[in-house]
Amino acid sequence: MWIVAIAWIYVVVLMAATEPTVVAGIMTFAFYCALPLSILFYITGAKRRRQRGQKPQPRRQVGTRRESPADDMDDGGGDGD
């Protein structure tokens, strides 16, 4: 895939170099190379992005789980009455 993209960039750079004005060369490069390749790479990377988003979360240790927010509250010491 990368070799095809590099070859396409080379071809479009040569096409842009033969344009009569600099603005036409930049537009040729943008619309024949940058835009299509960015769309192509976005589409082909969708599977990789989907897999990256579904990684399993690391599991907590059994002793670190809190049952309720009230477990964190301090009752002010004393004998617990």
N, C-alpha and C positions, 0 to 999 in steps of 0.2 A: 504494500500500500504506500509506504513512504517513498519508494523509488518512482512510483507513478506520479505522486504529488510533486516530487522534485523535478521530474522531467516536464510536467505541465508548467511549473513555475518558470523553468528555463525557456520553454516555447513562448509563454506569454511575455516574458521580459524581452525576448527578441522581437515579438510583435509590437510591443510598446515602444521599443527603440526606433522602429521604422515610422512611427507616427509623425506627422508634420509639425506638431506643436507639443510642448511639454505637458500642457493640460490634457490633450488628447491621449498622450502616453500614460499619464497617471490614471485617467478614466478607463483606458483599456486594461491596465493592470488591475484596477479595483474591480471592474465588472466581469472580467474574464478569468481572474485568478483569485483574488482575495475573497470575494463574496462566495463564489461556488465552492472553493476549498473549505471555507469556514462552515458552510452548510453541510458539506460532505463529512467533515470531521465531527461535527455535532451529531449527525445521524448515526454514524458508525460507532460513536462512543456511548450511545444510549444504553447498551447492554452493560458496559463496564460501570456506568454511573448507577444503574439500577442495582447491580450486585454490590457496589460499595455502600449504598444506602441501606442494605438489608443485612449488614453484619450483625451477628448475635452480640447482645450486650453482655459485658462481663458479669458473672454472678457474684452476689455479695456473700460474705461468710454468714453462717447461720447466727452467730452471736451478735452481729451488728445491726440486725433488723429491729426497728422500733415498732411497737404495736400501736401506739397512739401518741399524739402530741402531749398528752398529759403525763406520759412517762418521763418527759424531759423536765417537768416542773419540779422545783424544789419546794418541799412542804415547810421549809423554815426550820428544819432541825427538830429537836424534841424526840418524843418517843413514838411518833407516828400515829397519834390518835386523831 
